[in-house]
């Protein structure tokens, strides 16, 4: 695992929450929402952005698609070659997601201070990859919308002013735009 923005080794009670359990459950809740957002974005990207044509994209949106995150990431790995380490980020994100969803309470003793500390450390250490993959997926959607002329000007203006659109365009758009040039 990589060192993250937090100072490690992690010390309980030094973050926003003096109660370690409160901090842990806050981190779990945030992670769950971020992973749900990522799965939605990846599903959209796999269905729409990389669809062969408009009709296929519409069918994919209208049909309930039970693909797992792993299956969606496989589709993305075939189409998205942004930076050398992006594929590794995808793999680490999927592995961390699966551990979080399927084995988190088994991996960590959530009744002991050490277990809580290790659980929070795991969530913190895997955040950078999750954030990186999410940012690339958001940028794919933005770039696709711009090439199709479907970005709502008001949404773009608000996202630019109050969100992270400027950062996404500066950091990720140059690499992502190459993908759409190849497809044209």
Buried (B, 14 or more C-beta within 10 A) or exposed (E): EEEBEBEEEBEBEEBEBEEBEEBBBBBBEEBEEBBEBBBEBBBBBBBBBBBEEEEEBEEBEEEEEEBEBEEBBBBBEEBBEBEEEBBEBBBBBBEBBBBBEEEBEEBBEBEEEEBBBBBBBBBBBBBBBBBBBBBBBBBBBBBBBBBEEEBEEEEBEEBEEEEEBEEBBEBBBEBBBEBBEEEE
